[in-house]
Amino acid sequence: MKAGVLTTMARVLSQASQLAVFLLAAHIMGPAQFGVFALVSAVAVIALRVAQAGWAEFVMSWTGDAQVPAQVLAMAILSGLAMGGAGLGVSLAVEAWPGFGDAGRLGMLFSLWICLATIWGAYNGLLLHRERLAASAVALMLGEAAGFAVSVWALLEGHGIFALAYGRLVQQAVQLALALRILRLRPRLGMEREVLGQLLHFSGNILAARTISTFRIYAASFVIGGFLGPASVGYFRLAQRLVGAFAEVMSETARIMAWSMFRSALSRHGSTRGFQEEARIFFPALLVLGVPVFVWIALEGETLVTGLLGPEWAPAAPVIAVVALTQCLLLPSYALEPLLSLAGEVRQVPRVSLFNAGVSIALALATGPFGIMAVALGQALAAAIALVTIIWLQQRHVGLDWRPILPAGFRALPALAAGVALLLLLRERPALEALPPLLRLGAVALPVLATYLAGLALAYPEAARQGAALLLRRTRRTT
């Protein structure tokens, strides 16, 4: 429980600090310059996914020879160095083009970041493999704090699009240093041919799925950049990043908890028979926690963006609403990779990822000429199609039956409806309309949250009693 809380805290701190820096950068740079950063960053993230392959995931699922994780770590280091070197070469070529000097220099910084981030990812996988969730969370939080401080300083000092890259480099350096200190594990060269074959097969599937999925996420940005220019990219990426900050907290926490819960079920039962029992807890909890957040963002997106960045960024507000509601459709995908990996069906991941990416990219290309709102709606349709394929995969290859899972999540709908109705009612009150945007958000959110929690207590009385008992015990211990 403590490790889970620390993991959630680390993800919340990570996304809060990244979002704060992101918003500060958007405010200082403006849509056009921010769009240039977004495009270079998108290319770097895709390259990072290629470099990371599936090294960390292979380690987390490994149950054999204790020497293998150190050997996988060596593979990860070589992969990071190779991709970082390739990125440096491309960046030098880009810098030589007239008018692309800043983009090339930014690419050089990101090339170094790719190298550090790849190695850190493998070490973090080792921490999770050894059940050192708390240590992983602490390393994440300290790295984020250091990166946040450097990014803010660099932005205020006028370093522009390079400021965020400086922060990322410091963040990864701190996290990697802490992981080295905690694990004290040296990489080992050499690997048995059979294990190498398993590694390449497993990582190849993860690599294909991750690369396709990441390209799918950023394809809309590339299409918008091609049709509408950097400023429109800035608006669209702001919407994606604002919503993505909340989505990544939930997705990363859910992914880690899914690995832990379903791996424990596999150990207890020796097969995937125990997955259904865990799924009846995991997925309803994910829906109950995730859907209200994205509905709130969709309803309050205009207040959020104008309050944080001012009227210059107002064109992003309708896109924020669509992107937020789209995330509701993607919640079941958070556990797909752990489920298929533990079920021995990881080869299915790249296949469905390729299909979903093809749909997403095709819709982005079809809607790109009609503006950023059309692109956002096209991506919502792509997410609906992805939801169908994800549930089909979980039922066919993992054995999950969603018929008893969905009703447990639907029990929260009356509480959600009550919260939405109260939000719409309160924000029209004259006394609240006179408040500054961010203060109004807080004033409305508190009673809405209380209403939703009360509704959940009525919908899930047993869980409410258990939660109250746990809170009471913790309170007594501290007094």
Secondary structure, DSSP 8 states (H G I E B T S, - for coil): -HHHHHHHHHHHHHHHHHHHHHHHHHHHHHHHHHHHHHHHHHHHHHHHHHHHTTHHHHHHH--S-TTHHHHHHHHHHHHHHHHHHHHHHHHHHHHTSTT-HHHHHHHHHHHHHHHHHHHHHHHHHHHHHTT-HHHHHHHHHHHHHHHHHHHHHHHHTT-GGGHHHHHHHHHHHHHHHHHHHHH---------HHHHHHHHHHHHHHHHHHHHHHHHHHHHHHHHHHHH-HHHHHHHHHHHHHHHHHHHHHHHHHHHHHHHHHHHHHHHHSSGGGHHHHHHHHHHHHHHHHHHHHHHHHHHHHHHHHHHH-GGGGGGHHHHHHHHHHHHHHGGGGGHHHHHHHTT-TTHHHHHHHHHHHHHHHHHHHHGGG-HHHHHHHHHHHHHHHHHHHHHHIIIII----TTHHHHHHTTHHHHHHHHHHHHHHTT-HHHHTS-HHHHHHHHHHHHHHHHHHHHHHH-HHHHHHHHHHHHHHHHHH-
